[in-house]
């Protein structure tokens, strides 16, 4: 192997930088977790599914994505779905109000938010609250992913 030219060194440096950058050009920090429910939520009025506690390391914010699918105890029931940090609704997150519909009692929802928390450890969670009746969310049908971003 011979010595690298300045052009080769520059190309190598740029390739390293491209690998370190995400698709939108911002560097992705190290913290990331994705959790799926290992046990079912069976006939509950409220389902709260948390991710493991996490603290910022090198990034400035977290991207939280959560989803679930389940079965309401009857048709025409309504659920309110929120993303929470430490048990409190995240202020800039959308609140979804979904219905079980007229034909089937199936419910599903997905939410995403970018959160800039205070320092320290935080627990993010998906919260599903039925207006009446109950919901059953089978094993592996609730997911929450937390990704640290710069």
C-alpha positions as CSV (number, residue, x, y, z in Angstrom):
1,X,0.0,0.0,0.0
2,X,1.3,3.4,-1.0
3,X,0.9,6.8,0.5
4,X,-2.5,8.5,0.1
5,X,-2.7,11.7,-1.9
6,X,-4.3,14.9,-0.6
7,X,-7.4,14.1,-2.7
8,X,-7.7,10.6,-1.3
9,X,-7.3,11.9,2.3
10,X,-10.0,14.5,1.6
11,X,-12.3,11.9,0.1
12,X,-11.7,9.6,3.1
13,X,-12.4,12.4,5.6
14,X,-15.7,13.4,3.8
15,X,-16.8,9.7,3.7
16,X,-16.2,9.5,7.5
17,X,-18.3,12.7,8.0
18,X,-21.1,11.3,5.9
19,X,-21.2,8.1,8.0
20,X,-21.4,10.2,11.2
21,X,-24.3,12.3,9.9
22,X,-27.9,11.3,9.7
23,X,-30.0,11.7,6.5
24,X,-30.9,15.3,7.3
25,X,-27.3,16.3,7.9
26,X,-27.5,16.5,11.7
27,X,-25.2,14.3,13.8
28,X,-27.1,11.6,15.6
29,X,-26.3,11.1,19.3
30,X,-25.8,7.8,21.0
31,X,-28.9,7.3,23.1
32,X,-31.6,5.2,21.5
33,X,-34.1,2.6,22.8
34,X,-37.1,0.9,21.4
35,X,-39.4,-1.0,23.7
36,X,-42.3,-3.3,22.9
37,X,-44.8,-4.5,25.5
38,X,-44.0,-7.9,26.8
39,X,-47.3,-8.4,28.5
40,X,-50.8,-7.6,27.4
41,X,-53.0,-4.8,28.7
42,X,-56.2,-6.7,29.2
43,X,-59.6,-5.0,29.5
44,X,-58.2,-1.8,31.1
45,X,-59.7,1.7,31.2
46,X,-56.1,3.3,31.1
47,X,-53.0,1.8,29.5
48,X,-49.7,3.5,30.2
49,X,-46.7,2.0,28.5
50,X,-43.3,3.5,29.4
51,X,-39.9,3.4,27.8
52,X,-36.8,2.9,30.1
53,X,-35.6,6.1,31.8
54,X,-33.2,8.1,29.8
55,X,-31.0,11.2,30.1
56,X,-29.4,13.4,27.4
57,X,-25.8,12.5,26.8
58,X,-24.3,14.5,23.8
59,X,-27.6,15.6,22.2
60,X,-30.0,18.4,22.8
61,X,-33.4,16.7,22.4
62,X,-35.3,13.5,22.1
63,X,-37.5,12.2,19.3
64,X,-40.2,10.1,20.8
65,X,-42.4,7.8,18.6
66,X,-45.1,5.6,20.0
67,X,-47.8,3.5,18.6
68,X,-50.3,0.8,19.7
69,X,-53.1,-1.3,18.3
70,X,-55.8,-3.0,20.3
71,X,-59.5,-3.9,20.7
72,X,-62.0,-1.8,22.5
73,X,-64.7,-3.6,24.6
74,X,-67.5,-2.3,22.3
75,X,-67.9,-0.3,19.1
76,X,-68.2,3.5,19.1
77,X,-65.9,3.9,22.1
78,X,-63.5,6.8,22.2
79,X,-59.9,6.8,23.5
80,X,-57.6,9.8,24.1
81,X,-53.9,9.0,23.3
82,X,-51.0,11.2,24.6
83,X,-47.2,11.1,24.9
84,X,-46.0,11.9,28.3
85,X,-42.7,12.8,30.0
86,X,-42.5,11.8,33.6
87,X,-46.3,11.2,33.8
88,X,-47.3,14.6,32.3
89,X,-48.5,15.2,28.8
90,X,-45.7,16.7,26.6
91,X,-46.9,20.3,25.9
92,X,-45.9,20.4,22.2
93,X,-47.3,16.9,21.4
94,X,-50.5,16.2,19.6
95,X,-53.3,14.6,21.5
96,X,-55.2,12.0,19.5
97,X,-58.8,11.2,20.0
98,X,-59.7,8.0,18.2
99,X,-62.9,6.0,17.9
100,X,-63.4,2.2,17.7
101,X,-65.8,2.8,14.7
102,X,-69.1,1.5,13.8
103,X,-68.1,-1.9,12.3
104,X,-65.3,-3.1,14.4
105,X,-63.9,-2.4,17.9
106,X,-60.3,-2.1,16.7
107,X,-58.2,0.9,17.6
108,X,-54.8,2.0,16.5
109,X,-52.7,5.2,16.8
110,X,-49.2,6.5,16.2
111,X,-47.7,9.7,17.6
112,X,-44.3,11.4,17.3
113,X,-42.9,14.4,19.0
114,X,-39.5,16.2,19.4
115,X,-38.9,17.1,23.1
116,X,-36.2,19.2,24.7
117,X,-36.2,18.1,28.3
118,X,-34.5,19.6,31.3
119,X,-31.3,17.9,32.5
120,X,-31.5,14.6,34.4
121,X,-33.2,11.3,33.8
122,X,-36.7,11.2,32.2
123,X,-39.3,8.5,31.5
124,X,-41.4,8.8,28.3
125,X,-44.6,6.9,28.0
126,X,-47.6,6.3,25.7
127,X,-50.9,6.9,27.6
128,X,-54.2,5.5,26.3
129,X,-57.3,6.6,28.3
130,X,-60.8,5.2,27.4
131,X,-63.7,7.6,27.7
132,X,-65.8,4.6,28.7
133,X,-65.4,0.8,28.3
134,X,-62.0,-0.8,28.2
135,X,-59.2,-1.6,25.8
136,X,-57.1,-4.7,25.3
137,X,-53.6,-4.3,23.8
138,X,-52.0,-7.7,23.0
139,X,-48.4,-8.5,23.5
140,X,-46.1,-6.7,21.1
141,X,-48.8,-4.3,20.0
142,X,-47.5,-1.2,21.9
143,X,-44.2,0.3,21.0
144,X,-42.2,3.4,22.2
145,X,-38.9,4.5,20.7
146,X,-36.7,7.3,22.2
147,X,-33.9,8.7,20.1
148,X,-31.4,11.3,21.2
149,X,-30.8,14.0,18.5
150,X,-28.5,17.0,18.3
